[in-house]
C-alpha cells in the first residue's frame, strides 16, 4: 500500500498532475488558448448530476476519447473491455477502418449531449465521426502527451478528407455547479 501511494505521488509529480480546483468556462478558455487549442470546440458537463451520470457510464476517464458514428451510436476504440486509452493514437491513425468497429446502439449521441452544457459558438453537428476528447486543467502533461496529441491526429485526419467533428470535453469541476463546501472537501477540490 505504501509503495502504491508513493508511485502515485511520483507519477503525479512527473506529469504535473495537481489537485482539482473549481474552474469557469473563462479559465478553461485561457488554458486552451495558452496551449494552442480551438476554444470554440469546448464543452463541459452542465451540472454535478450530469457529471456523476457520465462517470457512472464510464465517460469521465481522463484523458480519453469518446467516439460516435454518423447514426449517433457509440463506437469503442477498444477491442476488449480491459484495454485502456493507450489505443486511441493508433485508432485515430487508422480512422479509415472506423466503420469496421462494433457499435453500441444503447449509447446514443443525442442522450450523451444532454449531459453537456450548451455550445456557446457552435451546435453539435453530425459528421461521419463525432469525437469528444476528455481532459482537465489539473491533469498537467497528460493533456499534452495524450488529449492534445489526439486533437492533432484528428485535425490531420480532417485535413486528409475524413468527415470528423471533435469537441474538447473539459471534465473539471465547475464553479457554476455550486458544489457545497463539504462535498468539495470530499472530492478533494482545492480551495
C-alpha positions in Angstrom: 0.0 0.0 0.0 2.8 2.4 0.8 4.6 1.7 -2.4 1.4 2.3 -4.4 0.9 5.6 -2.8 4.5 6.6 -3.4 4.3 5.5 -7.0 1.1 7.6 -7.4 2.8 10.6 -5.9 5.8 10.2 -8.2 3.5 9.9 -11.3 1.6 13.0 -10.2 4.8 15.0 -9.8 6.3 13.6 -13.1 3.2 14.6 -15.1 2.4 17.8 -13.2 -1.0 16.4 -12.0 -2.4 18.8 -9.4 -5.4 18.7 -7.1 -8.5 19.8 -8.9 -10.0 23.2 -8.3 -13.2 24.8 -9.4 -13.0 26.2 -13.0 -15.0 28.5 -15.1 -15.5 28.5 -18.8 -13.3 31.6 -18.9 -10.4 29.9 -17.0 -10.8 26.8 -19.3 -10.6 29.0 -22.4 -7.4 30.7 -21.1 -5.8 27.3 -20.6 -6.8 26.2 -24.1 -5.5 29.4 -25.7 -2.2 29.0 -23.8 -2.0 25.5 -25.3 -2.9 26.5 -28.9 -6.4 24.8 -28.9 -9.6 26.0 -30.5 -11.7 27.1 -27.6 -14.8 27.2 -29.7 -14.8 23.4 -29.6 -15.1 23.3 -25.8 -17.9 21.7 -23.8 -18.4 20.9 -20.1 -20.9 18.9 -18.1 -23.9 21.1 -17.4 -24.0 20.2 -13.7 -22.7 17.9 -11.0 -25.6 15.5 -11.6 -24.7 15.2 -15.3 -21.0 14.7 -14.4 -22.0 11.9 -12.0 -24.2 10.2 -14.6 -21.4 10.3 -17.1 -19.0 8.9 -14.6 -21.3 6.0 -13.9 -21.4 5.3 -17.6 -17.5 5.4 -17.6 -17.3 8.5 -19.7 -15.2 10.5 -17.3 -11.8 8.9 -17.7 -9.0 11.5 -18.1 -7.7 11.6 -20.8 -10.0 9.7 -23.1 -11.8 9.8 -26.5 -15.4 9.0 -26.9 -16.5 8.2 -30.5 -19.9 8.2 -32.1 -20.7 7.2 -35.7 -22.9 9.2 -38.1 -26.0 7.4 -36.9 -25.2 8.7 -33.4 -24.2 5.3 -31.9 -21.2 4.9 -29.6 -18.2 3.2 -31.1 -15.5 1.9 -28.7 -11.8 2.1 -29.9 -11.0 -0.8 -27.5 -11.2 -4.3 -28.9 -11.6 -5.7 -25.4 -13.0 -4.2 -22.2 -9.6 -4.4 -20.5 -7.8 -2.1 -22.9 -7.1 1.5 -21.9 -6.8 4.8 -23.7 -3.3 3.9 -24.9 -5.0 2.6 -28.1 -6.5 6.0 -29.1 -3.5 7.1 -31.1 -3.5 4.0 -33.3 -7.3 4.1 -33.6 -7.2 7.7 -34.9 -4.2 7.0 -37.2 -6.2 4.1 -38.7 -9.5 6.0 -38.7 -10.4 4.7 -42.2 -11.3 1.4 -40.5 -13.8 3.2 -38.2 -16.8 1.6 -39.8 -15.5 -1.9 -39.0 -15.7 -1.5 -35.3 -18.7 -2.7 -33.3 -21.3 -0.1 -32.3 -23.3 0.1 -29.1 -26.7 1.3 -30.0 -27.7 1.6 -26.4 -25.4 4.6 -26.0 -26.7 7.5 -28.2 -25.0 10.8 -29.0 -28.3 12.5 -28.5 -28.5 11.3 -24.9 -24.9 12.0 -24.2 -25.1 15.6 -25.3 -28.0 16.2 -22.9 -25.4 15.9 -20.1 -23.3 18.7 -21.6 -23.6 22.5 -21.4 -24.9 24.2 -24.4 -22.3 25.0 -27.1 -21.5 28.7 -27.0 -20.4 29.2 -30.5 -21.5 26.1 -32.4 -24.0 23.4 -32.3 -23.0 19.8 -32.2 -23.1 18.7 -35.8 -23.3 15.2 -37.1 -20.4 14.1 -39.2 -19.4 10.6 -40.1 -17.5 10.6 -36.8 -18.1 12.7 -33.7 -15.4 12.6 -31.1 -15.2 14.0 -27.5 -11.7 14.3 -26.1 -11.9 14.4 -22.3 -9.3 16.4 -20.4 -8.9 18.6 -17.2 -6.8 21.6 -16.4 -5.3 19.8 -13.4 -4.1 16.8 -15.5 -0.8 18.5 -16.3 1.3 17.0 -19.0 -1.2 14.1 -19.6 -3.1 16.7 -21.6 -0.1 17.4 -23.8 1.0 13.8 -24.2 -2.4 12.3 -24.8 -5.5 14.5 -25.3 -3.9 17.4 -27.2 -1.9 14.9 -29.3 -5.2 13.2 -30.2 -6.5 16.6 -31.3 -3.5 17.0 -33.7 -4.2 13.5 -35.1 -7.9 14.3 -35.6 -7.0 17.6 -37.4 -4.7 15.6 -39.6 -7.5 13.1 -40.5 -9.8 16.1 -41.2 -7.2 17.6 -43.5 -7.0 14.2 -45.3 -10.7 14.4 -46.0 -12.3 12.3 -43.2 -15.6 13.7 -42.0 -15.0 14.3 -38.3 -16.2 16.7 -35.7 -14.3 16.8 -32.4 -15.0 18.5 -29.2 -12.9 19.3 -26.2 -14.9 17.9 -23.3 -13.5 19.5 -20.2 -14.1 17.4 -17.1 -13.0 19.9 -14.4 -15.4 20.7 -11.6 -17.2 23.9 -12.4 -17.9 26.9 -10.2 -21.3 27.1 -11.8 -22.3 23.8 -10.3 -22.5 25.4 -6.9 -20.9 22.3 -5.2 -21.4 22.6 -1.4 -18.1 23.1 0.6 -18.5 19.7 2.4 -18.8 17.9 -1.0 -15.8 19.9 -2.4 -13.8 18.7 0.6 -14.8 15.0 0.0 -13.9 15.4 -3.7 -10.5 16.8 -2.9 -11.2 20.1 -4.6 -8.5 22.7 -3.8 -10.0 25.9 -2.4 
